[in-house]
């Protein structure tokens, strides 16, 4: 899959999450332990906006019903969701963050 530039590295602080629209897909970009991860923006339970949730200890918590996902893999770590969120490839090159397009 082709890569799309999202933003400069310094636009996403440590332990933060941001929302991006890429080729019609809604993507969450997270920075945790100085690594970048990209996941689908919508919670698989009821479509809550994960970028409006929290990132603590490598876990993203949905603001709607508090479902939890592993930031590294997108797997569910706390109910009510039971389906993982999609994970996208991320690369950091020349001070910018790139993500694979869906």
MMTF fields as JSON, N, C-alpha, C and O atoms, coordinates in Angstrom:
{
  "mmtfVersion": "1.0.0",
  "mmtfProducer": "UNKNOWN",
  "numBonds": 407,
  "numAtoms": 408,
  "numGroups": 102,
  "numChains": 1,
  "numModels": 1,
  "chainsPerModel": [1],
  "groupsPerChain": [102],
  "chainIdList": ["A"],
  "bondAtomList": [4, 2, 8, 6, 12, 10, 16, 14, 20, 18, 24, 22, 28, 26, 32, 30, 36, 34, 40, 38, 44, 42, 48, 46, 52, 50, 56, 54, 60, 58, 64, 62, 68, 66, 72, 70, 76, 74, 80, 78, 84, 82, 88, 86, 92, 90, 96, 94, 100, 98, 104, 102, 108, 106, 112, 110, 116, 114, 120, 118, 124, 122, 128, 126, 132, 130, 136, 134, 140, 138, 144, 142, 148, 146, 152, 150, 156, 154, 160, 158, 164, 162, 168, 166, 172, 170, 176, 174, 180, 178, 184, 182, 188, 186, 192, 190, 196, 194, 200, 198, 204, 202, 208, 206, 212, 210, 216, 214, 220, 218, 224, 222, 228, 226, 232, 230, 236, 234, 240, 238, 244, 242, 248, 246, 252, 250, 256, 254, 260, 258, 264, 262, 268, 266, 272, 270, 276, 274, 280, 278, 284, 282, 288, 286, 292, 290, 296, 294, 300, 298, 304, 302, 308, 306, 312, 310, 316, 314, 320, 318, 324, 322, 328, 326, 332, 330, 336, 334, 340, 338, 344, 342, 348, 346, 352, 350, 356, 354, 360, 358, 364, 362, 368, 366, 372, 370, 376, 374, 380, 378, 384, 382, 388, 386, 392, 390, 396, 394, 400, 398, 404, 402],
  "bondOrderList": [1, 1, 1, 1, 1, 1, 1, 1, 1, 1, 1, 1, 1, 1, 1, 1, 1, 1, 1, 1, 1, 1, 1, 1, 1, 1, 1, 1, 1, 1, 1, 1, 1, 1, 1, 1, 1, 1, 1, 1, 1, 1, 1, 1, 1, 1, 1, 1, 1, 1, 1, 1, 1, 1, 1, 1, 1, 1, 1, 1, 1, 1, 1, 1, 1, 1, 1, 1, 1, 1, 1, 1, 1, 1, 1, 1, 1, 1, 1, 1, 1, 1, 1, 1, 1, 1, 1, 1, 1, 1, 1, 1, 1, 1, 1, 1, 1, 1, 1, 1, 1],
  "groupList": [{"groupName": "UNK", "atomNameList": ["N", "CA", "C", "O"], "elementList": ["N", "C", "C", "O"], "formalChargeList": [0, 0, 0, 0], "bondAtomList": [1, 0, 2, 1, 3, 2], "bondOrderList": [1, 1, 2], "singleLetterCode": "X", "chemCompType": "L-PEPTIDE LINKING"}],
  "groupTypeList": [0, 0, 0, 0, 0, 0, 0, 0, 0, 0, 0, 0, 0, 0, 0, 0, 0, 0, 0, 0, 0, 0, 0, 0, 0, 0, 0, 0, 0, 0, 0, 0, 0, 0, 0, 0, 0, 0, 0, 0, 0, 0, 0, 0, 0, 0, 0, 0, 0, 0, 0, 0, 0, 0, 0, 0, 0, 0, 0, 0, 0, 0, 0, 0, 0, 0, 0, 0, 0, 0, 0, 0, 0, 0, 0, 0, 0, 0, 0, 0, 0, 0, 0, 0, 0, 0, 0, 0, 0, 0, 0, 0, 0, 0, 0, 0, 0, 0, 0, 0, 0, 0],
  "groupIdList": [1, 2, 3, 4, 5, 6, 7, 8, 9, 10, 11, 12, 13, 14, 15, 16, 17, 18, 19, 20, 21, 22, 23, 24, 25, 26, 27, 28, 29, 30, 31, 32, 33, 34, 35, 36, 37, 38, 39, 40, 41, 42, 43, 44, 45, 46, 47, 48, 49, 50, 51, 52, 53, 54, 55, 56, 57, 58, 59, 60, 61, 62, 63, 64, 65, 66, 67, 68, 69, 70, 71, 72, 73, 74, 75, 76, 77, 78, 79, 80, 81, 82, 83, 84, 85, 86, 87, 88, 89, 90, 91, 92, 93, 94, 95, 96, 97, 98, 99, 100, 101, 102],
  "secStructList": [7, 7, 3, 3, 3, 3, 3, 3, 4, 4, 4, 1, 7, 6, 6, 3, 3, 3, 3, 3, 3, 3, 6, 6, 3, 3, 3, 3, 3, 3, 3, 3, 6, 6, 3, 3, 3, 3, 3, 3, 1, 5, 7, 6, 6, 6, 7, 7, 5, 4, 4, 4, 1, 3, 3, 3, 6, 6, 3, 3, 3, 7, 6, 6, 6, 7, 7, 3, 3, 3, 6, 6, 6, 7, 7, 3, 3, 3, 1, 1, 7, 7, 1, 7, 7, 7, 3, 3, 7, 3, 3, 3, 3, 6, 6, 3, 3, 3, 3, 3, 7, 7],
  "xCoordList": [0.837, 0.0, 0.876, 1.915, 0.469, 1.235, 1.15, 0.185, 2.178, 2.206, 1.797, 2.113, 1.085, 0.634, 1.232, 1.226, 1.75, 2.31, 1.174, 0.237, 1.267, 0.242, 0.643, -0.117, 1.855, 2.253, 3.722, 4.321, 4.304, 5.644, 5.603, 4.598, 6.685, 6.782, 6.443, 5.753, 6.92, 6.739, 5.308, 5.029, 4.404, 3.009, 2.2, 1.062, 2.778, 2.091, 2.973, 3.975, 2.613, 3.42, 3.376, 2.491, 4.316, 4.345, 3.036, 2.505, 2.518, 1.271, 0.061, -0.829, 0.039, -1.083, -1.672, -1.036, -2.914, -3.591, -4.193, -4.636, -4.198, -4.764, -5.574, -5.35, -6.498, -7.381, -6.956, -6.625, -6.971, -6.684, -7.682, -8.165, -7.984, -8.753, -7.783, -7.095, -7.731, -6.801, -7.569, -8.078, -7.653, -8.338, -9.717, -10.104, -10.457, -11.796, -11.862, -12.955, -10.714, -10.681, -10.348, -9.542, -10.977, -10.711, -9.666, -9.884, -8.528, -7.392, -6.992, -6.964, -6.684, -6.158, -4.654, -4.197, -3.881, -2.432, -2.085, -2.451, -1.373, -0.993, 0.522, 1.214, 1.021, 2.451, 2.567, 2.133, 3.16, 3.325, 4.709, 5.13, 5.416, 6.8, 7.66, 8.473, 7.451, 8.188, 8.064, 8.929, 7.002, 6.68, 5.324, 4.49, 5.112, 3.848, 3.038, 3.587, 1.734, 0.809, -0.403, -0.854, -0.934, -2.122, -3.195, -2.951, -4.379, -5.52, -6.742, -6.759, -7.75, -9.025, -9.566, -9.469, -10.126, -10.625, -11.878, -12.099, -12.696, -14.001, -13.957, -13.434, -14.508, -14.634, -15.522, -16.516, -15.161, -15.928, -17.207, -17.996, -17.421, -18.655, -19.814, -20.789, -19.717, -20.796, -20.274, -21.008, -19.012, -18.473, -17.993, -17.868, -17.722, -17.232, -15.91, -15.128, -15.645, -14.419, -13.237, -13.089, -12.411, -11.318, -10.321, -9.7, -10.163, -9.216, -9.699, -8.922, -10.959, -11.478, -11.391, -11.787, -10.875, -10.701, -9.36, -8.775, -8.889, -7.627, -6.631, -7.007, -5.349, -4.26, -3.473, -2.799, -3.566, -2.839, -2.288, -3.016, -1.003, -0.385, -0.475, -0.524, -0.497, -0.58, -1.979, -2.151, -2.989, -4.384, -5.198, -5.163, -5.932, -6.842, -8.226, -8.727, -8.84, -10.188, -11.176, -10.99, -12.228, -13.271, -14.049, -14.373, -14.351, -15.075, -16.562, -17.199, -17.129, -18.562, -18.922, -19.709, -18.364, -18.737, -17.53, -17.638, -16.375, -15.146, -14.539, -13.81, -14.835, -14.139, -12.663, -12.302, -11.809, -10.368, -9.663, -10.008, -8.65, -7.885, -6.39, -5.953, -5.614, -4.155, -3.675, -4.001, -2.914, -2.476, -1.526, -1.48, -0.777, 0.194, -0.463, -0.004, -1.524, -2.106, -3.535, -3.99, -4.247, -5.658, -6.574, -7.793, -6.001, -6.83, -7.613, -7.198, -8.738, -9.595, -8.951, -8.533, -8.878, -8.371, -9.399, -9.165, -10.542, -11.615, -12.944, -13.024, -14.006, -15.319, -15.943, -15.514, -16.968, -17.865, -17.466, -18.046, -16.521, -16.249, -15.64, -14.993, -15.865, -15.231, -14.444, -13.74, -14.558, -13.795, -12.644, -12.836, -11.452, -10.331, -10.568, -11.406, -9.826, -9.84, -8.705, -7.703, -8.886, -7.883, -6.601, -6.633, -5.478, -4.16, -3.568, -3.753, -2.851, -2.205, -0.695, -0.216, 0.029, 1.49, 1.885, 1.296, 2.89, 3.396, 4.898, 5.609, 5.369, 6.809, 7.127, 6.331, 8.313, 8.801, 10.036, 11.009, 9.979, 11.081, 11.268, 10.302, 12.505, 12.84, 11.979, 11.555, 11.717, 10.987, 9.494, 8.82, 8.956, 7.514, 6.964, 7.688, 5.654, 4.964, 4.144, 3.378, 4.315, 3.594, 2.766, 3.155, 1.627, 0.761, 0.345, 0.179, 0.178, -0.31, -1.755, -2.532, -2.107, -3.478, -4.375, -3.987, -5.565, -6.496, -7.011, -7.804],
  "yCoordList": [-1.191, 0.0, 1.246, 1.273, 2.269, 3.517, 4.199, 4.024, 4.97, 5.713, 7.157, 7.74, 7.729, 9.116, 9.85, 9.343, 11.051, 11.873, 12.435, 13.038, 12.229, 12.758, 14.097, 15.064, 14.15, 15.364, 15.275, 14.202, 16.399, 16.345, 15.605, 15.642, 14.946, 14.175, 15.022, 14.557, 16.256, 17.089, 17.62, 18.294, 17.331, 17.746, 16.793, 17.095, 15.647, 14.691, 14.468, 13.757, 15.064, 14.9, 13.466, 12.691, 13.129, 11.81, 11.576, 12.492, 10.356, 9.945, 10.732, 11.06, 11.034, 11.793, 11.039, 10.161, 11.407, 10.842, 11.967, 12.986, 11.758, 12.754, 12.05, 10.877, 12.766, 12.253, 12.81, 13.989, 11.942, 12.35, 11.673, 10.576, 12.335, 11.723, 11.459, 12.368, 10.199, 9.803, 9.013, 7.927, 9.561, 8.873, 8.373, 7.261, 9.174, 8.813, 7.955, 7.666, 7.539, 6.728, 7.622, 8.547, 7.336, 8.068, 7.282, 6.122, 7.926, 7.256, 7.981, 9.211, 7.198, 7.705, 7.485, 6.378, 8.522, 8.405, 8.609, 9.618, 7.639, 7.709, 7.686, 7.046, 8.398, 8.351, 7.881, 8.556, 6.714, 6.126, 5.514, 4.779, 5.82, 5.372, 5.699, 4.891, 6.914, 7.472, 6.653, 6.732, 5.873, 5.14, 5.626, 6.076, 5.532, 5.948, 4.725, 3.747, 4.795, 3.722, 4.342, 5.417, 3.672, 4.159, 3.074, 1.919, 3.479, 2.575, 3.236, 4.444, 2.436, 2.984, 3.896, 3.566, 5.021, 6.033, 5.608, 6.055, 4.757, 4.431, 3.172, 2.141, 3.263, 2.108, 1.065, 1.411, -0.201, -1.267, -1.612, -2.432, -1.004, -1.256, -0.448, -1.022, 0.867, 1.741, 2.906, 3.86, 2.832, 3.866, 5.118, 6.167, 5.029, 6.19, 6.694, 5.909, 7.999, 8.612, 8.356, 9.046, 7.382, 7.002, 8.139, 8.198, 9.041, 10.145, 11.128, 11.965, 11.04, 11.881, 11.154, 11.692, 9.939, 9.159, 9.456, 10.52, 8.493, 8.675, 7.593, 6.512, 7.906, 6.96, 6.881, 7.833, 5.74, 5.532, 4.122, 3.161, 3.992, 2.679, 1.852, 0.624, 2.498, 1.783, 1.329, 0.516, 1.841, 1.456, 2.697, 3.703, 2.604, 3.673, 3.326, 2.224, 4.274, 4.072, 4.951, 6.163, 4.329, 5.044, 5.946, 5.527, 7.178, 8.088, 7.755, 8.26, 6.933, 6.66, 5.586, 5.838, 4.399, 3.293, 2.657, 1.6, 3.316, 2.952, 1.624, 0.992, 1.195, 0.05, 0.388, 1.555, -0.625, -0.383, -1.222, -2.377, -0.585, -1.212, -1.026, 0.023, -2.056, -1.982, -1.076, -1.311, -0.059, 0.913, 0.285, 0.731, -0.729, -1.356, -2.279, -2.364, -2.966, -4.007, -3.737, -4.3, -2.886, -2.647, -3.68, -3.601, -4.658, -5.703, -5.157, -4.197, -5.78, -5.39, -5.849, -6.999, -4.931, -5.29, -5.018, -5.328, -4.438, -4.189, -4.018, -3.297, -4.677, -4.6, -3.209, -2.423, -2.925, -3.83, -4.285, -5.269, -3.657, -4.174, -5.579, -5.961, -6.332, -7.643, -7.798, -8.792, -6.823, -6.816, -5.827, -4.733, -6.182, -5.238, -4.104, -4.217, -3.02, -1.96, -2.24, -2.87, -1.76, -1.987, -1.243, -0.11, -1.886, -1.286, -0.957, -1.707, 0.172, 0.597, 0.684, 0.96, 0.446, 0.56, 2.027, 2.92, 2.26, 3.615, 3.626, 2.697, 4.697, 4.91, 6.352, 7.263, 6.531, 7.878, 8.084, 7.335, 9.111, 9.42, 10.927, 11.672, 11.366, 12.782, 13.689, 14.758, 13.261, 14.086, 14.144, 14.993, 13.248, 13.225, 11.82, 10.829, 11.76, 10.49, 10.156, 10.984, 8.935, 8.442, 7.223, 6.48, 7.028, 5.878, 5.228, 5.901, 3.898, 3.19, 3.599, 3.768, 3.755, 4.151, 2.928, 1.873, 3.078, 1.947, 1.635, 0.709],
  "zCoordList": [0.0, 0.0, 0.0, 0.66, -0.729, -0.718, 0.649, 1.392, 0.954, 2.213, 1.972, 0.935, 2.946, 2.892, 4.085, 5.207, 3.829, 4.909, 5.751, 5.227, 7.078, 7.988, 8.583, 8.524, 9.165, 9.877, 10.273, 10.206, 10.685, 11.266, 12.606, 13.314, 12.936, 14.184, 15.402, 16.309, 15.428, 16.623, 16.803, 17.794, 15.87, 16.032, 16.902, 17.26, 17.245, 18.11, 19.339, 19.258, 20.47, 21.679, 22.206, 21.844, 23.045, 23.696, 24.446, 25.073, 24.383, 25.055, 24.58, 25.364, 23.277, 22.705, 21.524, 20.942, 21.18, 20.029, 19.197, 19.727, 17.864, 16.948, 15.875, 15.576, 15.314, 14.262, 12.903, 12.781, 11.881, 10.511, 9.572, 9.851, 8.465, 7.381, 6.244, 5.78, 5.793, 4.739, 3.69, 3.97, 2.483, 1.376, 1.792, 1.432, 2.539, 2.967, 4.213, 4.7, 4.743, 5.967, 7.156, 7.047, 8.287, 9.524, 10.313, 10.661, 10.594, 11.232, 12.502, 12.555, 13.523, 14.778, 14.756, 14.475, 15.047, 15.17, 16.629, 17.23, 17.197, 18.608, 18.72, 17.928, 19.721, 20.038, 21.476, 22.409, 21.631, 22.967, 23.051, 22.157, 24.131, 24.343, 23.122, 22.674, 22.599, 21.466, 20.183, 19.311, 20.064, 18.841, 18.343, 19.128, 17.039, 16.444, 16.018, 15.511, 16.231, 15.869, 15.199, 15.596, 14.182, 13.475, 13.505, 13.157, 13.929, 14.039, 13.417, 13.182, 13.158, 12.72, 13.818, 15.0, 13.444, 14.387, 15.143, 16.268, 14.546, 15.126, 15.977, 15.552, 17.178, 18.071, 17.387, 16.75, 17.523, 16.882, 17.638, 17.17, 18.79, 19.547, 18.972, 18.487, 19.023, 18.528, 17.686, 17.428, 17.258, 16.379, 17.073, 16.441, 18.357, 19.102, 18.548, 18.01, 18.671, 18.162, 19.105, 20.113, 18.785, 19.683, 19.927, 20.988, 18.953, 19.156, 20.222, 20.682, 20.616, 21.705, 23.046, 24.08, 23.018, 24.245, 24.894, 24.695, 25.674, 26.39, 25.998, 25.544, 26.185, 25.98, 27.272, 27.665, 27.926, 29.185, 29.211, 28.962, 29.512, 29.62, 28.357, 28.426, 27.205, 25.935, 25.579, 24.671, 26.282, 26.044, 25.694, 26.403, 24.585, 24.184, 24.71, 24.486, 25.411, 25.955, 25.204, 25.096, 24.687, 23.951, 24.917, 26.028, 24.498, 25.381, 25.534, 26.459, 24.669, 24.732, 25.744, 26.657, 25.599, 26.489, 27.166, 27.787, 27.041, 27.75, 27.313, 28.079, 26.082, 25.51, 25.385, 25.232, 25.451, 25.445, 24.382, 24.134, 23.757, 22.692, 22.935, 23.407, 22.607, 22.679, 21.549, 20.385, 21.88, 20.882, 19.864, 18.718, 20.255, 19.353, 18.331, 17.192, 18.724, 17.867, 17.424, 16.429, 18.146, 17.872, 18.506, 18.351, 19.226, 19.84, 21.031, 21.68, 21.3, 22.416, 23.722, 23.849, 24.694, 26.024, 27.111, 28.279, 26.733, 27.698, 26.99, 25.995, 27.491, 26.862, 27.039, 27.883, 26.22, 25.53, 24.128, 23.67, 23.392, 22.052, 22.103, 23.079, 21.025, 20.938, 19.642, 19.459, 18.738, 17.487, 17.613, 18.143, 17.138, 17.158, 16.161, 15.267, 16.323, 15.321, 14.332, 14.672, 13.114, 12.074, 12.402, 12.883, 12.138, 12.34, 10.977, 10.019, 10.887, 9.653, 9.859, 10.959, 8.794, 8.839, 9.021, 8.412, 9.869, 10.111, 9.875, 10.258, 9.236, 9.069, 9.428, 9.2, 9.996, 10.288, 9.415, 9.504, 8.573, 7.669, 7.586, 7.43, 7.69, 7.539, 8.409, 7.969, 9.655, 10.603, 10.393, 10.977, 9.559, 9.302, 9.523, 9.428, 9.822, 10.045, 8.8, 8.307, 8.301, 7.136, 7.557, 8.458, 6.898, 7.195, 5.88, 4.863, 5.921, 4.733, 4.482, 5.421, 3.223, 2.904, 2.864, 2.362, 3.393, 3.394, 1.999, 1.827]
}
